[in-house]
Amino acid sequence: MSDSRRVLRETFLTNISDYGVAIGAVSVVLMIIIPLPTVLLDALMSMNLALAVLILLIVLYTKRAIEFSIFPTMLLVTTIFGLALNISSTRLILTKGVKFDGKIVRAFSSFVVGASGTEGLVVGFIIFIVIIAVQAIVITKGATRIAEVAARFTLDGLPVKQMAIESEYSSGAISEEEARQRKDDVQREVDFFGQMDGASKFVSGNVTVGIFISVVNLIGGFIVGMAIHGESFQTALSTYSALTIGDGLVSQLPALMVSTATGIIVTRANSQGTFGADVTKQFSQNARIYWVGAGVMTAMALLPGFPWYVLLPIAAAMGLLAWRLSKHQLLEADKVRLKAADGAGKKSESPQELSPVVPLDPISLELGYGLIPLVDKDKGAELLERVTRIRKESALDMGLVVPRIRIIDNMHLEPSEYCFKIRGVEVGRGIIRLGYYLAINPGGVTEEVQGEKTKDPAFGLPAVWISESIRDKAERAGYTVVDAPSIVATHLTEIIKRYAAEILGRQEVQGMMDALRKDYPVVVDEVQKALSLGELQKVLQGLLREQVSIRNLVAILETLADYAGVTKDVGFLVEKARQALGRQICLQFADQDKTIRVLTIEPGLEQKIIDCRVDTPAGPLAALEPTTQRQWIKSLTIAVTAVQKQGLFPLILCSEAARALVKSSTEREIPDLVVLSVPEIAADVQVEAVGEIKVEG
């Protein structure tokens, strides 16, 4: 029951607040039309003055500008409210004349001016003119200019700030919720200063209208007083001049406070504390300035004609403050020295590193500053979406959950350059021409197009940078035309495939085990009893190194559990895992009829490769003689080229004993060559030999 009552109470208060704001807004507009009694006018003028004081105090005690995000709207509300009161008071002054009994206006026309008669009128006009000049020339003009500059620079810095947040999120430094909150704060900051750029015009407009209304009050008062009420010139002058001054001051004083608040809030954009806290901190940083200031004040007091009785107390106060600050700074310096000495003593007893080693990002994308628009949210940030999509596709295709890819700007790169790094080491680089398309020649181009010649960064194919106007022509000529985000995304996909084994760390393997344990606890426990995390990582890396998907992790683990009791040789376990995934591997290269076309190795050559086996910590190698190795690679290259000309994907089929050796002997010259063993061929997959590799001599 208490919870329901609390909800009802909060709902009731919210409704009252909403209704109150709505009624207030409508009432302000109606005040311009409907005459108000002087009692109500005094009450509303007092409220306007109190509201201006509150706004100024809120600004002074606000740490960040966006904490008072409704300030631009409040500028509009207070401006309209003040003008409505000014119009209402003008109506009553012109209607009642000498009989006008508004206490606030009368008080400002007499007490604030501080004199009576003609002298008071002159002084009042001067004060009114000075207030108007201060608002229009000093505060309003300066605040408007600062608001314009702040809005422009805040908007220009939005992409960089969003990119920095994305980088922190991608590196795991902040959570998704924190990243979302920071992005909201950045967007609110941009919106705030954009609104302030326009809202500052309300203040300058209020000053102009205040001058106009005061002139109307004075001239209209003479006309109404002398022509309609039959008052004498002297009576009309004293009455309407005094009331005009009072009305002008009572309207411009709140406006002056709001103008001051406007100037303060736009000039404190980079502050992290309240105005009072900043003043205290920044005015107490150096005692020397107060010693000098005290000396200057003392010297001025000794000069003839200067009020020594005022200057000497000020000099004494500054000297006292300088002494206290000096004492405080000495204490702080002693603390720092003691802390440093204590730290040095500890280091001598137990040496330790100066700072912890910051781990490198598993994978990162660094951009030149000219490519920042690719990750700018205001311009679509298509690259960010594609990076997220690629990570999901890699998890589905290869079974590898790619860590968050950190995207950062690098001033050492050319403006149009980007590079990929894995654990801080560069693995790929490219150049992007924003506003242009990359026309890649896949080999069947019928007509060349004009443009800047280059190479596709992902595959090294010949390509041309073209403008959008000839994009259709290039596609009809047989070119593959891609835009800037697609270039980077394709390159990233190839980087992940090529370096998947390096991306997979032990932490990632442990995460895979923890996720799999929920559904297959028996399999995970059995494998972890037989193999260490490092051995399991090496097996999975061996599969990924040849672009074999590890998504069917259950089958891999079950196979490892079967053979881990026989041997823990990583090469042997990799081969058995490949055989367990044989159908998956074969179907990657089979046609619709489940037929794969392969190159075979002449039996004598295959046996020679097997006989040259050398086991190393990195795995088995084929230590062929240099002459035989050159002949083997030459024959293999000729056979592969012939198969590619037939439009087929080159596959090598050999025995289980030779597979790893064939792969290792060709990895440097033909890194993407796919080598299969006979046990990997599924029973329902047909094999067709399209050639045999032989070595002459």
Secondary structure, 3 states (H helix, E strand, C coil): CHHHHHHHHHHHHHHHHHHHHHHHHHHHHHHCCCCCCHHHHHHHHHHHHHHHHHHHHHHHCCCCHHHHCCHHHHHHHHHHHHHHHHHHHHHHHHHHHHHCCCHHHHHHHHHHCCCCHHHHHHHHHHHHHHHHHHHHHHHHHHHHHHHHHHHHHHHHCHHHHHHHHHHHHHCCCCCHHHHHHHHHHHHHHHHHHHHHHHHHHHHHHHHHHHHHHHHHHHHHHHHHHHHHCCCCHHHHHHHHHHHHHHHHHHHHHHHHHHHHHHHHHHHCCCCCCCHHHHHHHHCCCCCHHHHHHHHHHHHHHHCCCCCHHHHHHHHHHHHHHHHHHHHHHHHHHHHHHHHHHHHHHHHHHCCCCCCCCCCCCCCEEEECHHHHHHHCHHHCCHHHHHHHHHHHHHHHHCCCCCCCCEEEECCCCCCCEEEEEECCEEEEEEECCCCCEEEECCCCCCCCCCCEEEECCCCCCEEEEECHHHHHHHHHCCCEEECHHHHHHHHHHHHHHHCHHHHCCHHHHHHHHHHHHCCCHHHHHHHHHHCCHHHHHHHHHHHHHCCCCCCCHHHHHHHHHHHCCCCCCHHHHHHHHHHHCHHHHHHHHCCCCCEEEEEEECHHHHHHHHHCEEEECCEEEECCCHHHHHHHHHHHHHHHHHHHHCCCCCEEEECHHHHHHHHHHHCCCCCCCEEEEHHHCCCCCEEEEEEEECCCC
